[in-house]
Amino acid sequence: MSFFVGLITGLAVGLALIVGFVRSENARSKLRSELLDWLNQHLTKLWPYVDSAASGLIKASVEPVLEQYRPFILSSLKFSKFTLGTVAPQFTGVSIIEDGGSGITMELEMSWDGNPSIILGIKTRFGVSLPVQVKDIGFTGVFRLIFKPLVPEFPCFGAVCYSLRQKKKMDFTLKVIGGDISAIPGLDDAIQETIRNAVEDSITWPVRKVVPILPGDYSDLELKPVGILEVKLVQAKALTNKDFIGKSDPFAKLYIRPLPDKTKTSKIINNDLNPIWNEHFEFVVEDASTQHLVVKVYDDEGLQASELLGCAQVKLSELEPGKVKDVWLKLVKDLEVQRDNKNRGQVHLELLYCPFGVENDLVNPFSSDFAMTSLEKVLKSGANGTEINGSGNEITQKRREVIVRGVLSVTVISADDLPMVDLMGKADPFVTVTMKKSEMTNKTRVVNNCLNPVWNQTFDFVVEDGLHDMLVIEVWDHDTFGKFCGSIAFSQLSPQDYMGRCILTLTRVILEGEYKDCFQLDEAKSGRLNLQLKWTAQHVYRDS
């Protein structure tokens, strides 16, 4: 162990001297080439010692993580042999990032087609023990080294943090020694997922390992949450149909870090290529500058493996703290592939990032403190769920959440460029306004023979739970010959009467109080709706 720490310290000192040299010179291209040559030469020389010192340390640190993500089919998963082999990695790129004078970050791109000897000793719940070899390893990624804090004594920094900043490629195969791994269905996929989860949870950024160089407290360098991301999965549209009979049964998975306990899953919407979920999820953010929110939409296949319909991602750095961002994301087949010309549909999200430490300046409507009166803040202990008995003693603890109750006023102002649906090239449009939860519906008057109608009609709705309700606004073509009449429910209208819709959550109007905006019609070739929304709130609490 002391040898390994000494090795790390020696490498860190050498790297720090080169970092200082790189920082002081302007000829970056030549210096980077020289730095890479120096690193690769010395790493090749040191590799036998690194293998000897690091193999046991890696084995001891990774085994508990493997056990944490061990699949249910296995009763035991441990290393029976672990060496890094004789082929050293090669560094192929380097960049230096200055951290405002408090530290220096070096990012090294590394490629490794190694010949390690890694054998897993596994035992299934059926009592079968198998030696599984991990072979054909191919890896390309970017490692991040952070030298921080900078201090006025040699080697000029107090500690080194290291982490896997980005996995560009991580390929490997599994082989049962003396057997066939496919003899146990699902075993290969289960072990592969376990290994990838272990790598993700143990060393992938923002997870980092801190190696103290000089005595001191470096707890501020350790991984800590920096904020909360509120996500509302609203809907998707124009999804790919993967079913031969009927339509796909879509559901979504969302994550910032792709670990089982940090991934959120929506409900399944059966037989629908334009599903409406309206589900709220909360994620812990650990580095808003580099992390992404990933959304993957699947087709549920029952007992069989779900089929991916498409995926998308949002950079958290693009979110303005405390401001709701409403986005439609194009779904692609693979997040690593930049070009995907096939139309796989879109997914609709509402995002709100609330960093810690600035709560007084930001408004989070999903927080139990949202819009509390002065009296409620004084009595917050009771509002947050501490019940008080007649003697003034606390008797129970219950979690309570805010229910945003109020009156929503919707003004349907006008529409522009509606699609032509009548034989004469016009339409007779009217609008229905529906609250999704209560199914309360109002409709405007009909404007005859017009593709740019003006209504200026206002409707009021009493909303019991504004944060989890939705407004569905649909445009219809009135048919004088009886396809629509007051006694027929809207769901019974002929499909040819339907012109398009807008689906809105209430988050924005709850935050802003009132706004006017223009909305593109979904499921229509053209058309926009001009609306004005106003919110008058009354807040209540309920136990959950």
LUMTORVEX-481026 format. One record per residue (C-alpha): chain; x, y, z. Coordinates in Angstrom, 1 decimal. Layout:
! LUMTORVEX-481026
> A_X_Y_Z
...
//
This chain:
! LUMTORVEX-481026
> A_0.0_0.0_0.0
> A_2.8_2.4_0.9
> A_4.5_1.7_-2.4
> A_1.3_2.5_-4.3
> A_0.9_5.8_-2.4
> A_4.5_6.6_-3.1
> A_4.0_5.8_-6.8
> A_0.9_8.0_-7.0
> A_2.8_10.8_-5.2
> A_5.7_10.6_-7.6
> A_3.5_10.6_-10.6
> A_1.5_13.5_-9.2
> A_4.7_15.5_-8.5
> A_5.9_14.9_-12.1
> A_2.6_15.8_-13.5
> A_2.3_18.9_-11.4
> A_5.7_20.2_-12.6
> A_4.6_19.6_-16.2
> A_1.3_21.3_-15.5
> A_3.2_24.4_-14.3
> A_5.3_24.3_-17.4
> A_2.3_24.0_-19.6
> A_0.6_26.8_-17.8
> A_3.6_29.2_-18.3
> A_4.0_28.5_-22.0
> A_1.9_29.4_-25.0
> A_3.0_26.7_-27.5
> A_0.3_24.3_-26.4
> A_0.4_21.9_-29.3
> A_4.1_21.1_-29.0
> A_3.9_20.9_-25.3
> A_1.0_18.5_-25.3
> A_2.8_16.2_-27.7
> A_5.9_16.3_-25.4
> A_3.8_15.7_-22.4
> A_2.0_12.7_-23.9
> A_5.4_11.2_-25.0
> A_6.7_11.6_-21.5
> A_3.7_10.1_-19.9
> A_3.5_7.1_-22.2
> A_7.3_6.3_-21.9
> A_7.2_6.5_-18.1
> A_3.9_4.6_-17.8
> A_5.3_1.8_-19.9
> A_8.4_1.5_-17.7
> A_6.3_1.7_-14.5
> A_3.5_-0.6_-15.7
> A_4.9_-3.9_-14.2
> A_5.1_-2.1_-10.8
> A_1.7_-0.5_-11.2
> A_0.3_-4.0_-12.0
> A_1.8_-5.4_-8.9
> A_0.8_-2.6_-6.6
> A_-2.6_-1.7_-8.0
> A_-4.1_-5.1_-8.8
> A_-4.7_-6.0_-5.2
> A_-5.9_-2.5_-4.3
> A_-8.4_-2.4_-7.2
> A_-9.7_-5.9_-6.3
> A_-10.3_-4.9_-2.7
> A_-12.0_-1.7_-3.6
> A_-14.2_-3.0_-6.5
> A_-15.4_-6.2_-4.9
> A_-17.8_-4.5_-2.4
> A_-19.3_-2.5_-5.3
> A_-19.8_-5.7_-7.3
> A_-21.5_-7.2_-4.3
> A_-23.8_-4.1_-4.1
> A_-25.0_-4.6_-7.6
> A_-24.9_-8.4_-7.7
> A_-27.8_-9.7_-9.7
> A_-30.5_-11.7_-7.9
> A_-29.6_-14.8_-10.0
> A_-26.2_-15.0_-8.2
> A_-25.6_-15.8_-4.5
> A_-21.9_-14.8_-4.7
> A_-19.7_-12.6_-7.1
> A_-16.0_-12.2_-6.3
> A_-12.7_-12.0_-8.0
> A_-10.7_-15.2_-8.0
> A_-7.9_-13.6_-10.0
> A_-7.1_-10.0_-11.0
> A_-4.0_-8.7_-12.7
> A_-3.7_-5.8_-15.2
> A_-1.5_-7.7_-17.6
> A_1.7_-6.6_-19.4
> A_0.2_-4.0_-21.9
> A_0.2_-0.4_-20.5
> A_-2.5_2.1_-21.5
> A_-1.6_4.8_-23.9
> A_-2.5_8.5_-23.4
> A_-3.7_10.0_-26.7
> A_-4.8_13.5_-25.6
> A_-4.4_16.1_-22.9
> A_-6.0_19.4_-21.9
> A_-5.4_21.8_-19.0
> A_-8.2_23.6_-17.3
> A_-7.5_26.4_-14.8
> A_-9.8_26.7_-11.9
> A_-9.8_30.4_-11.1
> A_-6.4_30.2_-9.3
> A_-7.6_27.7_-6.7
> A_-6.6_24.5_-8.5
> A_-5.6_23.0_-11.9
> A_-7.5_20.3_-13.7
> A_-5.8_18.0_-16.2
> A_-7.8_15.8_-18.5
> A_-6.1_12.8_-20.1
> A_-7.6_10.8_-22.9
> A_-6.6_7.1_-22.6
> A_-6.8_4.1_-24.8
> A_-6.2_0.6_-23.5
> A_-6.4_-2.7_-25.4
> A_-4.9_-4.7_-22.6
> A_-4.3_-8.3_-21.8
> A_-5.4_-8.4_-18.1
> A_-6.2_-11.7_-16.4
> A_-9.5_-11.2_-14.7
> A_-11.5_-14.2_-13.5
> A_-14.7_-13.9_-11.5
> A_-15.8_-16.7_-9.2
> A_-19.6_-16.8_-9.3
> A_-22.1_-19.0_-7.5
> A_-25.7_-19.2_-8.7
> A_-28.7_-19.6_-6.4
> A_-29.0_-23.1_-7.8
> A_-25.6_-24.0_-6.1
> A_-23.6_-24.0_-9.4
> A_-20.1_-22.5_-9.1
> A_-18.6_-21.1_-12.3
> A_-15.3_-19.4_-13.2
> A_-16.1_-16.5_-15.6
> A_-13.2_-14.9_-17.5
> A_-13.4_-11.2_-18.5
> A_-11.5_-10.9_-21.8
> A_-11.1_-8.9_-25.0
> A_-11.1_-5.6_-23.0
> A_-11.2_-2.5_-25.1
> A_-11.4_0.8_-23.4
> A_-11.2_4.5_-24.4
> A_-12.0_7.3_-22.0
> A_-11.0_10.6_-20.4
> A_-9.5_10.6_-17.0
> A_-9.6_13.8_-14.9
> A_-6.9_14.8_-12.4
> A_-7.6_17.7_-10.1
> A_-4.6_19.3_-8.3
> A_-6.2_21.3_-5.5
> A_-5.7_23.4_-3.4
> A_-2.6_25.2_-4.7
> A_-0.3_26.0_-1.8
> A_3.1_27.8_-1.4
> A_5.1_24.7_-0.6
> A_6.4_21.8_-2.6
> A_4.8_20.2_-4.6
> A_2.5_23.2_-4.8
> A_-0.8_21.4_-4.2
> A_-2.4_19.7_-1.3
> A_-4.2_16.8_-2.8
> A_-5.0_15.0_-6.1
> A_-8.5_13.9_-7.2
> A_-8.8_11.4_-10.0
> A_-11.9_10.3_-11.8
> A_-13.1_8.8_-15.1
> A_-14.5_11.9_-16.7
> A_-16.0_10.2_-19.8
> A_-16.3_6.6_-21.1
> A_-16.1_6.7_-24.9
> A_-15.8_2.9_-25.2
> A_-15.9_0.1_-22.8
> A_-16.1_-3.3_-24.5
> A_-15.4_-6.8_-23.0
> A_-16.7_-10.3_-23.3
> A_-17.4_-13.0_-20.8
> A_-16.5_-16.6_-21.1
> A_-17.1_-19.5_-18.7
> A_-13.8_-21.4_-18.4
> A_-14.5_-24.9_-19.7
> A_-18.2_-24.1_-20.5
> A_-20.7_-21.9_-22.3
> A_-22.1_-18.9_-20.5
> A_-25.3_-19.0_-22.6
> A_-26.2_-22.3_-20.9
> A_-27.7_-20.1_-18.1
> A_-30.2_-17.7_-19.7
> A_-29.6_-14.1_-18.8
> A_-26.3_-14.7_-16.9
> A_-24.1_-12.8_-19.5
> A_-26.4_-9.7_-19.5
> A_-26.7_-9.7_-15.7
> A_-22.9_-9.9_-15.1
> A_-22.2_-7.3_-17.8
> A_-24.7_-4.9_-16.2
> A_-23.2_-5.5_-12.8
> A_-19.7_-4.6_-14.0
> A_-20.8_-1.5_-15.8
> A_-22.8_-0.3_-12.7
> A_-19.7_-1.0_-10.6
> A_-17.5_1.2_-12.9
> A_-20.2_3.9_-12.9
> A_-20.6_4.0_-9.2
> A_-17.0_3.7_-8.1
> A_-15.0_6.0_-10.3
> A_-17.1_7.7_-13.1
> A_-17.4_11.4_-12.7
> A_-18.7_13.1_-10.6
> A_-17.5_10.3_-8.3
> A_-13.9_11.0_-7.5
> A_-11.1_9.6_-5.4
> A_-9.1_12.0_-3.2
> A_-5.4_11.3_-2.6
> A_-3.9_13.6_0.1
> A_-0.3_14.8_-0.7
> A_0.2_17.2_2.1
> A_-1.4_17.0_5.6
> A_-4.8_18.8_5.8
> A_-8.6_18.5_5.6
> A_-9.7_17.9_2.1
> A_-13.4_17.0_2.7
> A_-14.5_19.9_0.5
> A_-13.0_17.9_-2.5
> A_-15.3_14.9_-1.9
> A_-18.5_14.3_-3.8
> A_-21.4_16.3_-2.5
> A_-24.9_17.1_-3.8
> A_-25.1_20.7_-5.2
> A_-28.8_20.9_-6.0
> A_-32.1_19.3_-7.0
> A_-33.5_18.9_-10.5
> A_-37.3_18.8_-10.7
> A_-38.4_17.0_-13.8
> A_-42.0_16.7_-15.1
> A_-42.3_14.1_-17.8
> A_-45.3_15.6_-19.7
> A_-45.8_13.6_-22.9
> A_-44.3_12.2_-26.1
> A_-45.5_12.4_-29.7
> A_-45.1_10.5_-33.0
> A_-43.3_7.6_-31.4
> A_-42.2_4.6_-33.5
> A_-44.6_1.7_-33.6
> A_-42.8_-1.5_-32.8
> A_-45.9_-3.8_-32.5
> A_-47.3_-5.8_-35.3
> A_-50.7_-5.8_-33.8
> A_-51.9_-2.5_-32.3
> A_-49.5_0.2_-31.2
> A_-46.5_0.5_-28.9
> A_-46.9_0.5_-25.1
> A_-44.5_3.3_-24.2
> A_-42.8_4.1_-20.9
> A_-39.8_6.2_-20.0
> A_-36.7_5.8_-17.9
> A_-34.9_9.0_-16.7
> A_-31.6_9.4_-14.9
> A_-28.6_11.6_-14.3
> A_-26.4_8.8_-13.2
> A_-27.3_5.4_-14.8
> A_-27.6_3.4_-11.7
> A_-30.6_1.2_-10.7
> A_-31.3_3.1_-7.5
> A_-31.0_6.5_-9.2
> A_-33.1_5.8_-12.3
> A_-36.8_6.8_-12.4
> A_-39.4_4.8_-14.4
> A_-42.7_6.2_-15.6
> A_-46.0_4.3_-15.9
> A_-46.8_2.3_-19.1
> A_-49.3_3.9_-21.5
> A_-50.8_1.1_-23.5
> A_-51.4_1.2_-27.2
> A_-50.5_4.8_-27.7
> A_-47.9_6.6_-29.9
> A_-48.7_10.0_-28.3
> A_-48.7_9.1_-24.6
> A_-49.4_11.6_-21.9
> A_-47.6_10.8_-18.6
> A_-47.7_14.0_-16.5
> A_-45.4_12.5_-13.9
> A_-43.0_14.4_-11.6
> A_-39.5_13.1_-10.6
> A_-36.8_14.5_-8.5
> A_-33.0_14.0_-9.0
> A_-30.0_14.9_-6.9
> A_-27.4_17.0_-8.9
> A_-23.7_16.6_-8.1
> A_-22.1_18.6_-10.8
> A_-24.4_20.9_-12.8
> A_-21.5_21.9_-15.2
> A_-20.9_18.5_-16.6
> A_-23.9_16.2_-15.9
> A_-26.9_15.5_-18.2
> A_-30.4_14.4_-17.7
> A_-31.0_11.3_-20.0
> A_-34.5_10.2_-21.1
> A_-35.0_6.8_-22.8
> A_-38.4_5.8_-24.1
> A_-39.2_2.0_-24.4
> A_-41.9_-0.2_-25.7
> A_-43.1_-2.6_-23.0
> A_-43.0_-6.2_-24.2
> A_-44.5_-7.9_-21.2
> A_-42.3_-10.8_-20.1
> A_-39.8_-10.1_-22.9
> A_-37.1_-7.4_-22.8
> A_-38.4_-3.9_-23.5
> A_-37.4_-2.4_-26.9
> A_-35.8_1.0_-27.0
> A_-37.9_3.5_-29.1
> A_-35.5_6.4_-28.7
> A_-33.4_8.5_-26.3
> A_-32.5_12.1_-25.6
> A_-30.5_14.2_-23.2
> A_-30.3_17.7_-21.7
> A_-27.2_19.4_-20.4
> A_-27.8_20.7_-16.9
> A_-25.5_23.6_-17.6
> A_-28.1_24.9_-20.1
> A_-30.7_25.3_-17.3
> A_-31.1_28.7_-15.6
> A_-31.4_28.1_-11.9
> A_-34.9_28.8_-10.5
> A_-36.5_29.1_-14.0
> A_-38.7_26.5_-15.5
> A_-37.5_25.3_-18.9
> A_-40.1_23.7_-21.2
> A_-38.4_21.6_-23.9
> A_-39.3_19.2_-26.7
> A_-36.5_16.8_-27.3
> A_-36.0_14.8_-30.5
> A_-35.5_11.1_-29.8
> A_-32.5_9.4_-31.4
> A_-31.3_5.8_-31.5
> A_-28.0_6.4_-29.8
> A_-26.8_9.4_-27.8
> A_-23.2_8.8_-29.0
> A_-24.3_9.1_-32.7
> A_-24.6_12.8_-33.7
> A_-26.7_12.2_-36.9
> A_-29.9_10.4_-36.9
> A_-32.2_11.3_-39.7
> A_-35.0_8.9_-38.9
> A_-38.0_10.4_-37.2
> A_-38.4_8.5_-33.8
> A_-40.7_11.1_-32.2
> A_-40.2_13.7_-29.5
> A_-40.5_13.8_-25.7
> A_-41.8_16.8_-23.7
> A_-40.2_17.8_-20.4
> A_-40.5_20.6_-17.9
> A_-37.2_21.2_-16.0
> A_-36.4_23.2_-12.9
> A_-32.9_23.3_-11.4
> A_-32.7_24.5_-7.8
> A_-29.1_24.7_-6.5
> A_-28.5_24.4_-2.8
> A_-27.5_27.5_-0.8
> A_-29.6_30.0_-2.8
> A_-33.1_28.9_-1.8
> A_-34.1_32.3_-0.6
> A_-33.5_33.7_-4.1
> A_-35.3_30.9_-6.0
> A_-38.8_29.6_-6.0
> A_-39.4_25.8_-6.2
> A_-43.1_25.1_-6.4
> A_-42.5_21.4_-5.5
> A_-40.9_22.4_-2.2
> A_-43.0_22.3_1.0
> A_-42.0_26.0_1.6
> A_-43.6_27.2_-1.6
> A_-45.8_30.3_-1.1
> A_-46.0_29.8_2.6
> A_-47.4_32.8_4.6
> A_-45.4_34.3_7.4
> A_-47.6_32.5_9.9
> A_-47.1_29.2_8.1
> A_-43.3_29.7_8.2
> A_-43.4_30.3_12.0
> A_-45.5_27.1_12.4
> A_-43.4_25.2_9.8
> A_-42.7_22.3_12.3
> A_-46.4_21.5_12.2
> A_-46.7_22.1_8.5
> A_-43.9_19.7_7.8
> A_-45.7_17.0_9.7
> A_-44.8_17.2_13.4
> A_-48.1_16.7_15.1
> A_-48.6_18.3_18.5
> A_-50.9_16.9_21.2
> A_-52.9_18.8_23.8
> A_-49.9_19.0_26.2
> A_-47.7_20.5_23.5
> A_-45.6_17.3_23.0
> A_-44.6_16.0_19.6
> A_-46.3_12.7_19.0
> A_-45.6_11.7_15.4
> A_-43.6_12.6_12.3
> A_-45.3_12.6_8.9
> A_-44.1_13.9_5.6
> A_-46.5_16.5_4.1
> A_-46.5_17.9_0.7
> A_-47.9_21.2_-0.6
> A_-51.1_20.9_-2.6
> A_-51.4_24.0_-4.9
> A_-55.1_24.7_-5.0
> A_-56.6_27.6_-6.8
> A_-58.6_29.0_-9.7
> A_-57.2_28.8_-13.3
> A_-58.5_31.4_-15.8
> A_-58.0_30.4_-19.4
> A_-58.6_33.0_-22.1
> A_-58.7_31.5_-25.6
> A_-57.7_34.6_-27.6
> A_-57.3_33.4_-31.2
> A_-55.7_30.9_-33.6
> A_-53.5_31.4_-36.7
> A_-52.9_29.4_-39.8
> A_-55.2_26.5_-38.9
> A_-55.2_23.6_-41.4
> A_-57.9_23.4_-44.0
> A_-60.3_20.6_-43.4
> A_-63.5_21.5_-45.3
> A_-64.0_20.7_-49.0
> A_-64.3_24.4_-49.7
> A_-60.8_25.0_-48.3
> A_-61.8_26.5_-45.0
> A_-62.9_25.3_-41.5
> A_-65.5_26.2_-38.8
> A_-63.2_26.0_-35.8
> A_-64.1_25.9_-32.1
> A_-61.9_25.1_-29.1
> A_-62.5_22.7_-26.1
> A_-60.6_23.4_-22.8
> A_-60.4_20.5_-20.4
> A_-58.7_19.9_-17.0
> A_-57.3_16.4_-17.3
> A_-57.8_15.3_-13.7
> A_-61.4_16.5_-13.1
> A_-62.3_16.2_-16.8
> A_-64.2_19.5_-16.6
> A_-64.6_20.8_-20.1
> A_-65.7_24.2_-21.6
> A_-65.9_25.1_-25.3
> A_-65.8_28.3_-27.3
> A_-68.3_29.4_-29.9
> A_-67.9_28.3_-33.5
> A_-66.3_30.8_-35.9
> A_-67.5_29.9_-39.4
> A_-65.5_29.7_-42.5
> A_-62.2_30.9_-41.0
> A_-58.6_29.7_-40.6
> A_-57.6_32.6_-38.3
> A_-60.4_32.8_-35.9
> A_-60.7_35.2_-32.9
> A_-62.7_34.1_-29.8
> A_-61.5_36.1_-26.8
> A_-63.4_33.9_-24.4
> A_-62.4_33.2_-20.8
> A_-63.1_30.1_-18.7
> A_-62.5_29.5_-15.0
> A_-61.6_26.2_-13.4
> A_-61.3_25.3_-9.8
> A_-58.1_23.2_-9.6
> A_-57.5_20.9_-6.6
> A_-53.8_20.0_-7.3
> A_-52.2_22.4_-9.7
> A_-48.7_20.9_-9.8
> A_-50.0_17.5_-10.9
> A_-52.9_18.6_-13.2
> A_-52.8_19.4_-16.9
> A_-54.7_21.6_-19.4
> A_-55.8_19.9_-22.6
> A_-56.8_22.4_-25.3
> A_-58.2_20.9_-28.6
> A_-59.3_22.5_-31.8
> A_-62.2_21.0_-33.7
> A_-64.0_21.7_-37.0
> A_-67.7_22.1_-36.5
> A_-69.8_20.1_-38.9
> A_-73.2_21.6_-39.6
> A_-74.6_18.3_-40.8
> A_-74.5_16.6_-37.4
> A_-71.1_15.2_-36.7
> A_-71.1_17.4_-33.6
> A_-74.0_18.3_-31.4
> A_-74.3_19.3_-27.8
> A_-75.6_15.9_-26.6
> A_-72.6_14.0_-28.0
> A_-69.5_13.6_-25.9
> A_-66.3_15.0_-27.4
> A_-64.7_11.5_-27.4
> A_-67.4_10.4_-29.9
> A_-66.5_13.0_-32.5
> A_-65.4_11.7_-35.9
> A_-61.6_11.8_-36.3
> A_-61.9_14.0_-39.4
> A_-63.3_16.8_-37.2
> A_-60.2_16.9_-35.1
> A_-57.7_19.7_-36.0
> A_-55.0_19.5_-33.3
> A_-54.2_20.1_-29.6
> A_-52.0_21.8_-27.0
> A_-51.2_20.2_-23.7
> A_-50.0_22.5_-20.9
> A_-48.9_21.9_-17.4
> A_-49.7_24.5_-14.8
> A_-46.1_25.0_-13.4
> A_-45.4_28.1_-15.4
> A_-48.6_29.9_-14.5
> A_-48.3_28.9_-10.9
> A_-44.8_30.5_-10.8
> A_-45.5_33.6_-12.8
> A_-49.1_34.2_-11.8
> A_-50.2_35.2_-15.3
> A_-48.8_35.0_-18.8
> A_-49.7_35.2_-22.5
> A_-48.1_33.1_-25.1
> A_-48.5_31.4_-28.6
> A_-48.5_27.6_-28.8
> A_-47.9_25.4_-31.8
> A_-50.7_22.8_-32.4
> A_-49.6_19.2_-32.0
> A_-50.9_16.5_-34.3
> A_-51.6_19.2_-37.0
> A_-49.8_20.2_-40.2
> A_-50.0_23.8_-39.1
> A_-51.7_26.1_-36.6
> A_-51.0_28.1_-33.5
> A_-53.1_29.0_-30.5
> A_-52.9_32.3_-28.7
> A_-53.7_31.9_-25.0
> A_-53.6_33.8_-21.7
> A_-53.5_32.0_-18.4
> A_-54.0_33.5_-14.9
> A_-53.6_31.7_-11.5
> A_-55.2_32.7_-8.2
> A_-53.8_30.3_-5.6
> A_-54.9_28.9_-2.3
> A_-52.4_26.5_-0.6
> A_-53.4_23.5_1.5
> A_-51.4_20.5_2.9
> A_-52.0_16.8_2.9
> A_-50.3_13.8_4.4
> A_-48.4_11.5_2.0
//
